[in-house]
Amino acid sequence: MSMLSMDEALARLLAGARPVPEVETVDTLEAVGRVLAADQVSGIDVPPLDNTSMDGYAVRCADVPTPGTRLEVGQRIPAGSVGQPLAPSGAARIFTGAPLPPGADAVVMQELCVAEGGAVVINHVPRPGEWIRRTGEDIRAGATILAAGTRLRPQEAGLAASVGVARLPVFRRLRVALFFTGDELVMPGQPLPDGAIYNSNRFVLRGLAEQLGCRVTDFGIVSDSLDATREVLRQAAAGHDLVVTCGGVSVGEEDHVRPAVQAEGSLELWKVAIKPGKPLAFGRVGAAAFIGLPGNPVASFVTFLLMVRPFILRAQGAARVLPRAQMLRADFDWPRPDARREFLRVRLNDDGGVEAYPNQSSAVLTSTAWADGLVDNPPGQAVRRGDLVRFLPFSELLY
């Protein structure tokens, strides 16, 4: 198979992402992180009545022609209660969020008033509508407040709650199987034999998948043999929407994932022109999609963010799956670019630019914890200090 550009490979992955058909209804309190399956329409105006945005006194503007006007205070209206019509030449003590009493057309903030027993001196000439939030100013009844395909953040859940929606229809979570190949891998807490390494990829990839709302089945570490890889691959494909593997997709004698996928299913692409992360595979095993990631820790991290994350979001029914980039100033030099599209680990500085981690090796996991995001550098393009570069913040890639 020929090496594809990242855009070509991503287009194939997204074309192969089959959105889950099942929809479930969950409490709005439990909906954060899920993808909305149907538009949500408000049944009410928000706010439902004209109300005050300030503690103070509700008045008629006509009753306050000059500063120093004295009015009798006829009622007190806290939030959650409804007042009586405003008496002629009277005022109502009112608190933030409380509905405006009939007859009032302005609120004077308490800092501009002086209470005198049962009266108040108004030291400000109000304008009609001052400090009043109008009915439906935020949301009108019948308005669509959330569109299908929205990934629900806390603010979207709050918006649904603000119109009284207690339960929301969401697509079911994607079922993802993970496994990791390599006889050299051991888990933290175990002795580290000569030639072995701790399996950091398991913690990174499982955490990323769970952070995207997936239901993850972790099959752990698989030994470097074709039979063992095929057996776990069959198990992983059963009952899962997506199988993600890490390691074993290159061309070495101990790289068994690629031939295992070809034996158990089909391979649609292999090798993408990006750095880090060239040996990336995509195919199908039974009803499950398959994505094989390289074993180097930075390569697996970057390819998950750039390729697996959009696939998962598309399969979960999300409308927006690609990250938004920012053009920022490079405060580093990159004089020897690669022929492949590169993703450099960088950190924001206090001057509004980005600095590159000194060691961009695909084995240096420290760089991912140090960085705030990636610079998406085109093939063969050198970077000089002061150039504008395309910055992908982790805030766009990790959620």
Secondary structure, DSSP 8 states (H G I E B T S, - for coil): ---B-HHHHHHHHHHT------EEEEEGGG-TT-BB-S-EE-SS-BSSS-EESSSEEEE-GGG--STTEEEEEEEEE-TT-------TTEEEEE-TT-B--TT--EEEEGGGEEEETTEEEE-S---TTTTEE-TTSSB-TT-EEE-TT-B--HHHHHHHHHTT--EEEEE---EEEEEEE-TTEE-TTS---TT-EE-HHHHHHHHHHHHTT-EEEEEEEE-S-HHHHHHHHHHHHTT-SEEEEES--SSSTT--HHHHHHHHSEEEEE-BSEES----EEEEETTEEEEEE-SSHHHHHHHIIIIIHHHHHHHTT-S--S---EEEEE-S-B-S--SSEEEEEEEE-TTSEEEE-S---TT-THHHHH-SEEEEE-TT--B-TT-EEEEEEHHHH--
